[in-house]
């Protein structure tokens, strides 16, 4: 039974972002049966589920009963994170007061001006960057405890998606975005590098940069310039992927063990089915079961057997050899623990941080 899941409430999306890693699985006809979904979430919560990241596969606030799902999860003692494009912030505002300081909300914005925002996201509705941001002070006033983040996916010259479509560079808007995020009272702005799909997997592809050294130097320079806007209440966050890209160590995270142990602990529940890894959302070879996988005792037993089967047969050292995996170090720790190769002190329990998202 997973400790954490990425929950895709819907495949529907009102944007058409060229940089979206899930373009091929958007706006399908697949839907949850709502009561079956709630039964699945309740069964998982009773058996060890500790966190749910409502993200990806579509815009979650387009799910008709979005608010009900968030409230249901909180009533069942689950930590909740919400990742949204910000077009339906009234729904996030409505559930803000049921969240706590261990939950979080993050908006995928990726720009510092409305012109670039529109070019990157191609919204199918009439909405501006400022309109999205204007909801943040209200959300934080309704619940000052919950962190609200501005997510900035860095794109560069030479970047293309899996279909060969050119991705617009936004490096020169890093400082403007940081200034905007602070103005509208976000808790932080986070920077992460563009990923694309190769052989169905999410991968970092620095080779696509027009000039790797100068591009990384430009990214670093822009973020350093943005640091002037940092305060005690507003943070600037570099993602792990960005840090290893800057340090040139990203390939260290592509050396995977044969068994991806995290597949049993972190899964993706989507209208398309249950998948073993967020990096392979919607990909058939990582499909464990249907979207009702945890809805009753019989299906739970079948799903547990299917999870064991994928742990046994999915060779991460081959299938994930080009993935800069955020779970790489956790997987190697588990691998060494299973094989008895850890020092006894490395097996001692650490202080509980109540952070179940990773």
N, C-alpha and C positions, 0 to 999 in steps of 0.2 A: 504494500500500500504506500503510495507516495506521501512524502512529507509536504511537498509543495507542488502546485500545478500552475501552468499557464492556462487560463480559461479564455477561450475564444467564444464569446457569446453569439457572435454572428459573423458571416463572411461579407455582409453588406458594408460598403464604404461609399462616402460621398466625396472623396478625393480620388485623384488619379495620379499618384506620385510616381515619377519615373524611377526614383531610387527605392521604391518599396520592394522589400525582399519577398513579399508574398503576393505579388501581382497575379500569379497563375491560379491562386485559390480564392480570389475575391469575387463577390457577387454571384455565388453559386445558388442553386435552389435548395440546398440542404438546410434543414431547420431542426432545432431541438423540439421534442415534446417537453413543454415547460415543467410539468409535474415530475416527469422522469428525470430531468436535469436536477431539480431540487432534491429528489430522492438520492441521486448519485452523490451530490455534495454533502448531504446529511450522513450518508453511509461512510464516506471518506473521512469526514470530521470525527465521527465516532471511532474510527480505526487509525487515527494518527495524523490526518491532514492538519497542517498548522498554518499554511499560508496559501493565498490564491492571488496571482497576478492577472488581472483582467486586462488583456492585451492582445494585439495582433489578430491577423486573419480577417480583419474588418474593423469598423469603428464601434466599440462596445456600447456607446450610448444610443445607437440605433436599435438595439434590442428593446422591444416594447416593454419588457418588464425588468429593465436594467436596475431600477431602484429597488425593486423587490428582491433581486438576487443579492445585492450588496447588503441590505438589511438582514436577509436570511443568513448570510455568511457570518456577519457580526454576532447575531444571536446564537450561532453555533460555535462561538469562540475562535473564529479563524481570523488571522491577520489578512488585511485586504490592501492591495495596491491597484491603482487604476491608471492606465496609460491611454490617453485620448488625443484626438486631433483638435479638441476644443470647440467643435461646432455646436455641441449641445450641452454647454456648461450649466444650463439651468438644472439638468438632471444631477450633475455632480454637486451643485450647490444644495440640492434637496437632501442628499445623503451625507453631506459633509459633517453634520453634527453627530452622526453615529460612528465616525472614525476616531481613532486615538493617535497618540504620538508615534506608535510603532507602525501605523499604516502610512500610506503616502499616495499622492496624486502627481502625475507628470504629464505635461502636454508636449507633443511632438510638433515643434514649430520650425526650427532649422533655418531661420532667417532673421535679419534685423530690420528689413524694410518690407512694406507691403508688396512692392513690385516683385522682389525676389521670392517672397512667400507664395505669391500667386503663380509664378513661373515654376517653382519647385513642386507645389502641391496640386496645381490644376483643380481647384475646388469646383464641384458641380453645383454649388449653391453660392449665393451672393454673401460673402463674409470676408472681413478684413482681419489682418493681424492684430490691430488695435482693439477690435471688437472682442476677439478671443481673450486677449490679455486683460481687458477691462473687468472680466469676471473674477479675477484672482483676488483683488482686495475684498470683495464680497464673500468669497469662499473662506478666506482666512479670518475675516471678521466673524463669520458664522462659527468657525472652529479654529482658533489660533494654534491649537496643538498639532494639527496635521500638516506635515511638510508638503509644499506644492512646488514642483520643479519645472523648469524650462529646459526641454531637451533640444540640443543642437547637434544634428548629424552632419559632420564635416564632409563636404564633397569637394573634388578637385578636378583640374583640367586633365582630361584623358579618361576619367571614370565613365564606365558604361554599365548598364544593367545586363541581365542574362539574355535579353533580346537584341542587344547591340545598340540600344538607344543611348545617346549622349546624355550625361548627367551634368547639370549646371553647377559650376563651382560657386561656393558661398564663403570661402575663407575670408574674403575681405569684409564680411559682415559680422565677424566674431565679436568685435568691440561694440558695434551698434546693438547687437542682440543682447550683450551683457548689460549695456546701459538700459535697454528697454526692460529687461527682466527685473532689474533693481527698481526701476521707476514704478513698475506695477506690482511690487511687493512679493515677488516670487521668493521662496526660501533659498533657492540656488539655481544656477545654470550648469548643466552637465554637457560635456563635449565628448563625442565618440566618433570614430572614423566610419566612413561608408563601407558597407559590406555588399557583396554580390553573390549570386548563386553560380557555382561550378559543380557539375556532376550532382546536381540536386541539393548540394549542401551550401550553407552560408559560409563564405570565406572572405578573408581580407586579401586584397590583391594590389599590393604596393607597386607591382610591376606596371600597372596601368597608369601610374602617375607620369605626367609629361616629363617631369624632372624630380626624381625622388628626394634628393638632398635639399634642393631649394624649396620644394613644396613643404617638407617637414619643418624646415627652418622658418618658413613663412607662418605655418600653423603655430609654432612655438612663440614666434614674435608677436602674433596677434593675441594669443592667450595671455602672454606676459603683459602686454599693453592693457588688456581687459582687467588685470588684477587690481588696478586702481579703484575699481568699483566694489571690491570686496569689503564687507563690513562684518561685524560680529553676528549680524542676523541675515547676511546674504553671502553665500559661499559660491566658489567656482570649483567645479569638480571635473577632473580628468578621469575618464573611464579606464578600466584595465586595458582594454584593447588599444586605446590611444596611447597610454603610457608605454606599452611594449612596442608600439609602432615608432614612437619617438626614440626609444632606447635602442631600437634595432634588434630586440630580442623576441619579436613576435613568433619566429619559427620555433622557439623553445616550447611554445604552447601547442605546437602541432604534433609533438611526439606523444602519441597516445598509447596507453596499455591496450592489450587485446580486448579485454572486457571493460566496457563502460559501465561501471557500477552505479553511476548516477541515474541510469535509466530506470532503476527501481525506486529512486527517491524523488525524481523530478520529471514530470510528464506533461503532455499537452492534451487538454480535452477540448475538442472542437466539434462543430456540427458535422465535420467530415469524418470524425472518429477519434480514437485515443492513440496518441503518438508518443514515442519514447524520448523525443528530444526536441527542444525549441528550435534548434538549428536545422531540423529536418521536418518542420511542420508541413503536413499534407503530403509527405513523401511515402509511397506505398511500402518500401522496405523497412520503415520504422513504425508501421501501423501495427498497434497491438490489438485493437478491438474496435467495436462500433462506439458511437457517442453515448450509448446507454451502458457502458462497460461496468460501472459500479452501482447500477440501479437496484440490484437485489442480490441476495446471497449466492444464487446459482451463477449469475453473471460475474460476481466478484471472484468466485473460485476459478472460473474459466479465464478471467483476465489475469489472475495471479499466475496461472499456468502459462499463459501466453507471454507474460513478462519474463518468467524464468526461461522460456524458450528463446526470446530475443537476446537475453543476457548471454545465453550459451552460444548462439549462432551469429550474432552481429559482431564482426571483427573491427573494432574501433581503430586499431593500429593501421588498418587498410582504408576503411570507409571514411575515416576522419583525419587522414594524414595531411590534409591541407587546411584543416579548420583550426583557427586560433581559439581554442576551447576555454571558456571561462571556468569550466569544471576540471581542467587538466590537473591541477595540483591536488584537488580533492580526490580525483580518481586514482592518482598515484599513491596518495596516502592510504586509501582503502586497499589498493593492490598490495602494498607492502604489509599492511596490517594483517590481511588474509594469509599472506605467505610467511608471517612471523618474522619479517625483516625490519620491524621498527624497534627502536630502543624502548625499554620499559617506560621511561619517563614520557615518551611521545604518546603513550596510551593512557596517560593520566587525564581525567576529565578537566576541561578548562572552564573558566567562569561563564555562566549562562548569559548570553547577550540578548536572547529573545528575538533574534533576527533569523527568521525561517525562510527568507526569500532566496538565499543563496544555497 
